[in-house]
Amino acid sequence: MSTPTTQAPPAADARPRRATAGGLLSGPAGRNMGLVIALVILCVVGIATAGDRFASTDNLLTILRLAAVTGVVSVGMTFVIIGGGIDLSVGALVALSSVWATTLATQALAEDTHWILMVGTALLVGGVAGLINGVVIAYGKLVAFIATLAMLAAARGLAEIIANRRTQIVQDQDFLRFFSGSPLGIPTLVWIFALVAVLGWVLLNRTTFGRRTFAVGGNAEAARLAGIRVQRHTVALYVLSGITCGIAAVMLMARTTTGSSTHGTLLELDAIAAVVIGGTLLIGGRGTIVGTVLGVLIFTALSNVFTLNNLSSSAQAVAKGVIIVAAVLLQQRVAAGRRQRRSPKAVPPTAAEGAPAGASPGVPAP
């Protein structure tokens, strides 16, 4: 007479409780910490190669001032890319907004009323251009790459026509005085960048608009079935990007005291690069404003280090290209690792699935 054997209960799977280094680094906090470390290393290199010229307060404020314009545009670009789109027209929209806001007619009206009219004009031009982009993409079903590329050419051409290919000088001294100030020792342009970044963070992380942006970028069809008006939201994203271009145009007008059709040349590449370096997926559905801000600071500090060491702009372009490729490859590797961790693994049949207790695998039950 055989004695029935009892099988010990299977040990609880501890894998879900195990925090892996890869999972930590793939999270927003881990990615941002990596960017902070990269920025610190870059600063150490700058101090080692340029000494006090890099570490001086004036140079640090210069880096922040140069990062401000690109940073404001990059905040708008972050929303568009998280939402599953792309905007190649941001540089041209900055040029068009600056030209339209500095025409003789606009400046004459501003002189009779207030310089805020010039600011409003730039924001309006950027917002309307973004609205056109959004409508063409969302309702015209045109690919975002093609639609914004067409806007890039059209806006740059229109800016040249309005300005007659001449640089327009800002005459309003109150406008220049306001934006050239330094409250608490920090340039006004840096304050504007900080304000836009904070508002962007709140909008993305603490509002329904931000949650819908992640949903639309992650899976537009699922978002539509969940009741989100995907087309309307897509239009809103491009309008937001256009408004940030208007803000950047005002900042450029204040920094250069001009409005020109050459403003913002290749700004779209700098903005996309900063967003990608900051951890935003080009396919949409994931990204952070903090990462974008760090990406902007990294690129601006890198350019500053190259300039202080008398390296050519060509070398800067090569370095930026290498960094962008490395960032995209790292994104793909992290995304592949996350998919592998989430994929279900084959589990051998157990006693709970119908095999008699104590039976050996592969042996049929009597």
C-alpha positions as CSV (number, residue, x, y, z in Angstrom):
1,M,0.0,0.0,0.0
2,S,1.5,3.2,-1.2
3,T,1.7,6.2,1.0
4,P,0.3,9.3,-0.7
5,T,2.9,12.0,-1.1
6,T,2.1,15.6,-0.5
7,Q,3.7,18.3,-2.6
8,A,5.1,21.3,-0.9
9,P,3.3,24.5,-1.9
10,P,5.1,26.5,-4.5
11,A,7.2,29.3,-3.2
12,A,5.7,32.7,-3.7
13,D,7.2,34.4,-6.7
14,A,9.4,37.2,-5.5
15,R,10.2,38.6,-8.9
16,P,7.5,41.4,-8.8
17,R,8.9,42.6,-5.5
18,R,12.5,42.7,-6.7
19,A,13.5,46.2,-7.8
20,T,16.0,45.9,-10.6
21,A,18.5,48.5,-11.5
22,G,17.1,48.6,-15.1
23,G,13.6,49.3,-13.9
24,L,14.8,52.1,-11.7
25,L,16.8,53.7,-14.5
26,S,13.9,53.4,-17.0
27,G,11.6,55.4,-14.7
28,P,11.3,59.2,-15.0
29,A,13.4,59.8,-11.8
30,G,16.2,57.6,-13.0
31,R,16.3,59.2,-16.4
32,N,16.3,62.7,-14.9
33,M,19.1,61.7,-12.5
34,G,21.1,60.4,-15.4
35,L,20.7,63.8,-17.1
36,V,21.7,65.6,-13.9
37,I,24.9,63.5,-13.7
38,A,25.7,64.2,-17.4
39,L,25.2,67.9,-16.8
40,V,27.5,67.8,-13.8
41,I,30.2,65.9,-15.7
42,L,29.9,68.5,-18.5
43,C,30.4,71.3,-16.0
44,V,33.4,69.6,-14.6
45,V,34.9,69.3,-18.1
46,G,34.2,73.0,-18.6
47,I,35.9,74.0,-15.4
48,A,38.9,71.7,-16.2
49,T,39.3,73.0,-19.7
50,A,38.3,76.7,-19.4
51,G,38.8,77.3,-15.7
52,D,37.3,80.5,-14.3
53,R,36.0,81.6,-17.7
54,F,33.4,78.8,-17.5
55,A,32.8,78.9,-13.7
56,S,32.2,82.7,-13.6
57,T,28.8,84.0,-12.7
58,D,28.6,86.0,-15.9
59,N,29.2,82.9,-18.0
60,L,26.6,80.9,-16.1
61,L,24.1,83.6,-16.7
62,T,25.1,83.7,-20.3
63,I,24.4,80.0,-20.6
64,L,21.0,80.4,-19.0
65,R,20.2,83.4,-21.3
66,L,21.1,81.5,-24.4
67,A,19.1,78.4,-23.2
68,A,16.0,80.5,-22.6
69,V,14.8,80.9,-26.2
70,T,15.4,77.3,-27.1
71,G,14.0,76.1,-23.8
72,V,10.6,77.9,-24.3
73,V,10.2,76.4,-27.8
74,S,11.3,73.0,-26.4
75,V,8.5,73.0,-23.8
76,G,5.9,73.4,-26.6
77,M,7.7,70.7,-28.6
78,T,7.6,68.3,-25.7
79,F,3.8,68.5,-25.7
80,V,3.6,67.9,-29.4
81,I,6.0,64.9,-29.4
82,I,4.3,63.3,-26.3
83,G,1.1,63.6,-28.2
84,G,2.5,61.6,-31.0
85,G,3.3,64.4,-33.4
86,I,6.3,66.5,-34.6
87,D,6.7,70.2,-35.4
88,L,9.4,71.2,-37.9
89,S,8.0,74.7,-38.3
90,V,8.9,76.2,-34.9
91,G,12.0,78.1,-36.2
92,A,10.1,79.7,-39.1
93,L,7.2,80.6,-36.8
94,V,9.6,82.4,-34.5
95,A,10.9,84.4,-37.5
96,L,7.4,85.2,-38.8
97,S,6.2,86.3,-35.3
98,S,9.2,88.5,-34.8
99,V,8.9,90.1,-38.2
100,W,5.1,90.7,-37.9
101,A,5.5,92.2,-34.4
102,T,8.2,94.6,-35.5
103,T,6.6,96.0,-38.7
104,L,6.3,99.8,-38.8
105,A,2.5,99.6,-38.5
106,T,2.7,97.4,-35.4
107,Q,5.3,99.5,-33.7
108,A,3.4,102.7,-34.5
109,L,0.2,101.2,-32.9
110,A,2.3,100.1,-29.9
111,E,3.7,103.6,-29.5
112,D,0.2,105.0,-29.5
113,T,-1.0,102.4,-27.0
114,H,1.5,100.2,-25.2
115,W,4.3,97.9,-26.1
116,I,2.3,94.9,-24.9
117,L,0.6,95.2,-28.3
118,M,3.9,93.9,-29.9
119,V,3.9,90.9,-27.5
120,G,0.2,90.2,-28.3
121,T,0.9,90.3,-32.0
122,A,3.8,87.8,-31.7
123,L,1.6,85.4,-29.6
124,L,-1.3,85.8,-32.0
125,V,0.8,85.1,-35.1
126,G,2.3,82.0,-33.5
127,G,-1.0,80.7,-32.2
128,V,-2.8,81.1,-35.6
129,A,0.1,79.4,-37.4
130,G,-0.1,76.6,-34.9
131,L,-3.8,76.4,-35.4
132,I,-3.3,75.9,-39.2
133,N,-0.8,73.2,-38.5
134,G,-3.2,71.4,-36.1
135,V,-6.2,71.6,-38.4
136,V,-4.3,70.4,-41.4
137,I,-2.9,67.4,-39.4
138,A,-6.0,66.5,-37.4
139,Y,-8.8,67.1,-39.9
140,G,-6.9,67.1,-43.2
141,K,-5.2,63.8,-42.2
142,L,-1.9,65.0,-43.4
143,V,1.2,63.5,-41.9
144,A,2.7,65.9,-39.2
145,F,6.1,65.7,-40.8
146,I,4.9,66.9,-44.2
147,A,2.4,69.5,-42.8
148,T,4.9,71.2,-40.6
149,L,7.6,71.0,-43.2
150,A,5.3,72.9,-45.6
151,M,4.6,75.4,-42.8
152,L,8.3,75.9,-42.3
153,A,8.8,76.9,-45.9
154,A,5.7,79.0,-46.1
155,A,6.3,80.9,-42.8
156,R,9.9,81.6,-43.6
157,G,9.0,82.9,-47.1
158,L,6.1,85.0,-45.7
159,A,8.5,86.5,-43.2
160,E,11.0,87.4,-46.0
161,I,8.1,89.1,-48.0
162,I,6.9,91.1,-45.0
163,A,10.4,92.3,-44.0
164,N,11.5,92.7,-47.6
165,R,14.6,90.7,-46.5
166,R,15.6,93.5,-44.2
167,T,16.2,93.5,-40.5
168,Q,13.6,95.5,-38.6
169,I,14.8,97.5,-35.6
170,V,12.7,97.6,-32.4
171,Q,12.2,101.2,-31.6
172,D,10.2,101.0,-28.4
173,Q,12.6,101.7,-25.5
174,D,10.1,100.7,-22.8
175,F,9.9,97.2,-24.4
176,L,13.7,96.9,-24.5
177,R,14.1,98.2,-21.0
178,F,11.6,95.8,-19.6
179,F,13.0,92.7,-21.2
180,S,16.6,93.6,-20.7
181,G,16.2,93.9,-16.9
182,S,17.6,91.5,-14.3
183,P,15.3,91.1,-11.3
184,L,17.2,89.6,-8.4
185,G,20.3,89.6,-10.5
186,I,18.8,87.1,-13.0
187,P,17.9,88.2,-16.6
188,T,14.2,88.6,-17.4
189,L,14.5,86.1,-20.2
190,V,15.6,83.4,-17.8
191,W,12.6,84.2,-15.6
192,I,10.4,83.9,-18.6
193,F,11.9,80.5,-19.4
194,A,11.5,79.3,-15.8
195,L,7.8,80.5,-15.8
196,V,7.0,78.7,-19.0
197,A,8.7,75.5,-17.8
198,V,6.8,75.6,-14.5
199,L,3.5,76.2,-16.2
200,G,4.3,73.4,-18.7
201,W,5.1,71.0,-15.9
202,V,1.8,71.8,-14.1
203,L,-0.2,71.5,-17.4
204,L,1.4,68.2,-18.3
205,N,1.4,66.5,-14.8
206,R,-1.5,68.1,-12.9
207,T,-4.3,68.6,-15.4
208,T,-6.7,66.6,-17.5
209,F,-5.1,68.2,-20.6
210,G,-1.8,66.5,-19.7
211,R,-3.3,63.1,-19.1
212,R,-5.1,63.3,-22.4
213,T,-1.8,64.2,-24.1
214,F,-0.2,61.0,-22.8
215,A,-3.2,59.0,-23.8
216,V,-3.4,60.4,-27.3
217,G,0.4,59.8,-27.8
218,G,0.3,56.3,-26.3
219,N,-2.6,55.0,-28.4
220,A,-4.8,57.4,-30.3
221,E,-7.5,54.9,-31.1
222,A,-7.8,53.7,-27.5
223,A,-8.0,57.4,-26.4
224,R,-10.8,57.9,-28.9
225,L,-12.7,54.9,-27.6
226,A,-12.2,56.3,-24.1
227,G,-14.1,59.4,-25.0
228,I,-11.2,61.8,-25.8
229,R,-11.7,64.0,-28.8
230,V,-8.4,63.2,-30.3
231,Q,-8.6,65.6,-33.3
232,R,-9.5,68.6,-31.1
233,H,-6.7,67.7,-28.7
234,T,-4.2,67.4,-31.5
235,V,-5.1,70.9,-32.7
236,A,-4.7,72.3,-29.2
237,L,-1.2,70.8,-29.0
238,Y,-0.1,72.6,-32.1
239,V,-1.7,75.8,-31.0
240,L,0.3,75.5,-27.7
241,S,3.5,75.0,-29.7
242,G,2.7,78.0,-31.8
243,I,2.2,80.2,-28.7
244,T,5.5,79.1,-27.3
245,C,7.1,80.2,-30.6
246,G,5.5,83.6,-30.2
247,I,7.0,83.9,-26.7
248,A,10.4,82.9,-28.0
249,A,10.0,85.5,-30.8
250,V,9.4,88.2,-28.2
251,M,12.5,87.0,-26.3
252,L,14.6,87.1,-29.4
253,M,13.3,90.6,-30.3
254,A,14.4,91.8,-26.8
255,R,17.8,90.1,-26.9
256,T,18.7,91.2,-30.5
257,T,16.6,94.4,-30.6
258,T,15.4,93.2,-34.1
259,G,12.8,91.3,-35.9
260,S,14.2,89.3,-38.8
261,S,13.3,86.5,-41.2
262,T,16.5,84.8,-40.3
263,H,15.6,84.4,-36.6
264,G,15.1,80.8,-35.4
265,T,17.2,79.2,-38.2
266,L,17.6,75.5,-37.3
267,L,15.8,76.1,-34.0
268,E,13.6,73.1,-34.7
269,L,16.6,70.8,-34.6
270,D,17.8,72.2,-31.3
271,A,14.4,71.8,-29.8
272,I,13.8,68.3,-31.0
273,A,17.3,67.3,-29.9
274,A,16.7,68.7,-26.4
275,V,13.4,67.0,-26.1
276,V,14.9,63.6,-27.2
277,I,17.9,64.0,-24.9
278,G,15.4,64.7,-22.1
279,G,13.8,61.3,-22.5
280,T,10.7,62.0,-24.5
281,L,9.9,59.2,-26.9
282,L,9.7,60.2,-30.5
283,I,6.8,57.8,-31.0
284,G,4.9,59.6,-28.3
285,G,3.3,58.6,-25.0
286,R,6.1,59.4,-22.7
287,G,8.1,62.4,-21.7
288,T,8.8,65.0,-19.0
289,I,9.3,68.8,-18.8
290,V,12.1,68.4,-16.3
291,G,14.0,66.2,-18.7
292,T,13.5,68.7,-21.6
293,V,14.8,71.5,-19.4
294,L,17.9,69.4,-18.5
295,G,18.4,68.5,-22.2
296,V,18.3,72.2,-23.2
297,L,20.9,73.0,-20.5
298,I,23.1,70.1,-21.5
299,F,23.2,71.3,-25.2
300,T,23.7,74.9,-24.3
301,A,26.5,74.1,-21.8
302,L,28.1,71.9,-24.4
303,S,28.1,74.7,-27.0
304,N,29.5,77.1,-24.4
305,V,32.4,74.7,-23.5
306,F,33.2,74.3,-27.2
307,T,33.2,78.1,-27.7
308,L,35.4,78.8,-24.7
309,N,37.9,76.2,-26.1
310,N,37.9,77.8,-29.5
311,L,36.4,74.8,-31.2
312,S,34.5,75.3,-34.5
313,S,30.8,75.2,-34.9
314,S,31.3,72.2,-37.2
315,A,32.7,70.2,-34.3
316,Q,29.7,71.3,-32.2
317,A,27.3,70.0,-34.9
318,V,29.1,66.7,-35.0
319,A,29.0,66.3,-31.2
320,K,25.3,67.1,-31.2
321,G,24.6,64.6,-33.9
322,V,26.5,61.9,-32.0
323,I,24.6,62.7,-28.8
324,I,21.2,62.5,-30.5
325,V,21.9,59.1,-32.1
326,A,23.2,57.8,-28.7
327,A,20.1,59.1,-27.0
328,V,17.7,57.4,-29.5
329,L,19.6,54.1,-29.3
330,L,19.4,54.2,-25.5
331,Q,15.7,54.9,-25.7
332,Q,15.2,51.9,-28.0
333,R,17.2,49.7,-25.7
334,V,15.3,50.8,-22.6
335,A,12.0,50.3,-24.4
336,A,13.0,46.8,-25.5
337,G,13.9,45.9,-21.9
338,R,10.6,47.1,-20.6
339,R,8.7,45.0,-23.2
340,Q,10.7,41.9,-22.2
341,R,9.9,42.5,-18.5
342,R,6.2,42.9,-19.2
343,S,5.9,39.9,-21.6
344,P,4.4,36.8,-20.0
345,K,6.7,33.9,-19.6
346,A,5.8,30.2,-20.1
347,V,5.0,28.4,-16.8
348,P,5.1,24.6,-16.6
349,P,1.9,22.9,-15.6
350,T,1.5,22.3,-11.9
351,A,-0.7,20.3,-9.7
352,A,-3.2,23.2,-9.6
353,E,-3.7,22.8,-13.3
354,G,-5.0,19.3,-13.2
355,A,-2.0,17.0,-12.6
356,P,-2.3,14.6,-9.6
357,A,-0.3,15.5,-6.6
358,G,3.1,13.8,-6.7
359,A,2.9,12.9,-10.4
360,S,6.1,13.4,-12.4
361,P,5.9,15.8,-15.3
362,G,5.3,14.0,-18.6
363,V,4.0,10.8,-16.9
364,P,0.3,10.2,-17.6
365,A,-2.0,9.7,-14.7
366,P,-3.3,6.2,-14.1
